[in-house]
Amino acid sequence: MVEGPATDPTKGTHVEVKIGVQHAARDLVIETDESADTIEKLVGEALGSDGVLALNDNKGRRVLVPAARLAYVEIGIHTGQVGFRH
């Protein structure tokens, strides 16, 4: 079954990326429209080449982190739901 934009279950979702940086007191948290698989691939490439992890967020900012300073990267789906849970 091919799903179009009207029935795409991931429509309206964003990927939240939490990056732990060595010797930094706080995590970096960004939301991006990139897929979780793409983020994982970019992290792997940065680590493999001992280069820089470069990610673009939803606000047009670019975040650069030296791969040698990465402590961890947590990737999760954020649906952007509005409302309250009972």
N, C-alpha and C positions, 0 to 999 in steps of 0.2 A: 504494500500500500504506500503510495506517495502522498506525503502531507504537504499541502500548500501553506501559504502564510496565514490563512484564516484558521487552520487547524494545528499549527505548529505549537507543540506544548512548551517550547523554550522561548517563545515570543514574549518579550517584555522582561526577560531574565537578564541578569548581569552576573559576571563572575567577580567575586570578592577575593582579592589576593592579600594575604597577611604575610609580611616579610619580616623575619627576625634578622637583625644585623648585629654582628659581634661588636661588643663594647658600646652598644647603644642602649639607652634605658627604655626606649619605647619602640614598638613595632611600627612598620610602615603598613598602612592599610589603603588599598586602592580598589575602586570598582572599574571594571573594563567590560567592553562588549566582545572581547576576544573569548574564544571557547576555552574550557578548562584544558583540553588536549593541546591547544596552541600554547597556552601558558606553560604547561609541563614541558613541551618541546623546547621553548625558549630558555627555561631554567636549565634543562639538560645540556643544551648547546653552550650556554654561558659557563657552566661548571666544567664541561669537557674541554673547553678552549682556555679556561682560566681567564675569561674575558669579563664583559660587563653585561649584567642582566638589564635590559631596557624594556620598559613597559609603558604603554600609553593609557591614561585613565579616561573616563567618560567626560571629563571637563577640558580635555585637550592638553593636559599636562603630560610631560614625559618624566618617568622616574628611572634613574640610573643607579645601579648598585654593583660595586665590584664583586665578582663571583667569589673571590677569596674571602670576602667578609660576610657571606651569607651564613646565617646560623640555621634557618629553616624557611620554608615557603609553604604556606597553607592555602589551598585552593578550594573555594566553595561556591555554590550557586546561591545567588541572592535574588529572590523573586520580586522584590519591591512591592509586596502586598501592603495595602493600607487598611487599617481597621484595628479592632480589638478582638482578642480571644476571650472566650468565656470558659 
